[in-house]
Amino acid sequence: MEPEDTIDYNLRKTWFNISKMYNRTASDYMGSMSLAMIVLNIDMFEGTPSTQLGPNMGMESTSLSRSLNKLEDLGVIERKPDPVDKRKSIIHITEAGLKSREIAKKCSS
């Protein structure tokens, strides 16, 4: 049996092509598909705890932390301390982030 004959080969190849397409589009705006997905998963009004984003998106904490740092450097998000538990931080979208969110929504639909 050739690798091309297996289901998993075709699924991986298809997902890779989809990922390339989204990343190509995302690179014109803020960097990558994963950064756009983070922006889409943050609550626009109340923010989202950083500890909740990773499990929601299936991302490792080190990758998420690196991505959040990049988004913060770009001015797309800001971290604020949780008013109840000062050990936590809440991720909020900035005005620039709202514009990025709209672009990401248009590209993902």
For each residue, the residues with C-beta under 8 A, 3 or more apart:
1: 5 6
2: 5
3: 6 9
4: 9 10
5: 1 2 9
6: 1 3 9 10
7: 10 11
8: 11 12
9: 3 4 5 6 12 13
10: 4 6 7 13 14
11: 7 8 14 15
12: 8 9 15 16
13: 9 10 16 17
14: 10 11 17 18
15: 11 12 18 19
16: 12 13 19 20
17: 13 14 20 21
18: 14 15 21 22
19: 15 16 22 23 33
20: 16 17 23 24
21: 17 18 24 25
22: 18 19 25 26 33 36 107 108
23: 19 20 26 27 32 33
24: 20 21 27 28
25: 21 22 28 29 107
26: 22 23 29 30 31 32 33 35 36 104 107
27: 23 24 31 32
28: 24 25
29: 25 26 36 100 103 104 107
30: 26 35 36 39 71 74 76 100 103
31: 26 27 35 70 74
32: 23 26 27 35 36
33: 19 22 23 26 36 37
34: 37 38 57 59 63 67
35: 26 30 31 32 38 39 67 70 71 76
36: 22 26 29 30 32 33 39 40 100 103 104 107 108
37: 33 34 40 41 57 104
38: 34 35 41 42 53 57 64 67 68 71
39: 30 35 36 42 71 76 77 93 97 100 101 104
40: 36 37 101 104 105 108
41: 37 38 48 53 56 57
42: 38 39 47 48 53 77 91 92 93 97
43: 46 47 48
44: 93 98 101
45:
46: 43 90
47: 42 43 80 90 91 92 93
48: 41 42 43 52 53 90 91
49: 52 53 82 88 89 90 91
50: 53 54 64 68 79 88 89 90 91
51: 54 55 88
52: 48 49 55 56
53: 38 41 42 48 49 50 56 57 59 64 68 91
54: 50 51 57 58 59 60 61 64
55: 51 52 58
56: 41 52 53
57: 34 37 38 41 53 54 64
58: 54 55
59: 34 53 54 63 64 67
60: 54 63 64
61: 54 64 65
62: 65 66
63: 34 59 60 66 67
64: 38 50 53 54 57 59 60 61 67 68
65: 61 62 68 69
66: 62 63 69 70
67: 34 35 38 59 63 64 70 71
68: 38 50 53 64 65 71 72 77 79 91
69: 65 66 72 73
70: 31 35 66 67 73 74
71: 30 35 38 39 67 68 74 76 77 97
72: 68 69 75 76 77 78 79
73: 69 70
74: 30 31 70 71 96
75: 72 94 96 97
76: 30 35 39 71 72 93 94 96 97 100
77: 39 42 68 71 72 91 92 93 94 97
78: 72 91 92 94
79: 50 68 72 89 90 91 92
80: 47 89 90 92
81: 86 88 89 90
82: 49 85 86 87 88 89 90
83:
84:
85: 82 88
86: 81 82
87: 82
88: 49 50 51 81 82 85
89: 49 50 79 80 81 82
90: 46 47 48 49 50 79 80 81 82
91: 42 47 48 49 50 53 68 77 78 79
92: 42 47 77 78 79 80
93: 39 42 44 47 76 77 97 98 101
94: 75 76 77 78 97 98
95: 98 99
96: 74 75 76 99 100
97: 39 42 71 75 76 77 93 94 100 101
98: 44 93 94 95 101 102
99: 95 96 102 103
100: 29 30 36 39 76 96 97 103 104
101: 39 40 44 93 97 98 104 105
102: 98 99 105 106
103: 29 30 36 99 100 106 107
104: 26 29 36 37 39 40 100 101 107 108
105: 40 101 102 108 109
106: 102 103 109
107: 22 25 26 29 36 103 104
108: 22 36 40 104 105
109: 105 106
